[in-house]
Amino acid sequence: MPHEPDIIGELSAGHRAVYRLFDALRATAPGSPERKELADEVADAFARHAVAVREHLHPVVRDRVADGAARVERSVAAHHGVARVLGELEGREADDPAFTPLLVELIARVTDDFLDEEQRLFPRLQAACPARTLDALGDAVRRRRLPARPHSGPAARLPSPGAGLVGRVRGLLRGRGRAAGRRTGG
């Protein structure tokens, strides 16, 4: 039986999925409806990432990594910056003149956040935690993964429950919504 990824592997796989969406965004024509759909997919993927980070990564970073509280504060600020850009994108169509510059800002912010995790945080976490802890956190991420919202078919045409997409992202960042109240020890 193959070994399941630990939390670092799970989050890194999520990063790669978002990077693929960025590549698809870059390949679409400016102003095309596909660009708006892809931006919505990025928002959904980032929301799932942010929940996993908040619920599973941040607690262990705070507890086990030197200057962990400060690192968590920086991560939270970065995620709120992404949510702000998503909020500006939400009410715009792809043919809006501000849409592409906002996409560029979104890609830059998310890429900076992911690179910080991959290059600075993950190596420190790996050094500070036993493999069994990281494996257990990877299992927790898989068990509590938010489902992706369908982007085609009848379910995609249904309104999202509650707030709009950015409202859901912001709620998830604040700990409300489906994943609120769930905590994982390490």
Buried (B, 14 or more C-beta within 10 A) or exposed (E): EEEEBBBBBBBBEBBEBBBEBBEBBEEBEEBEEEBBBBBBBBBBBBBBBBBBBBBBBBBBBBEBBEEBEEBBEBBBEBBBBBBBBBBBBBEBEBEBEEBBEBBEBBBEBBBEBBEBBBEEBBEBBBEBBEEEBBBBBBBBBEEBBBEEBEEEEEEEEEEEEEEBBBBBBBBBBEBBBBBEEEEBEB
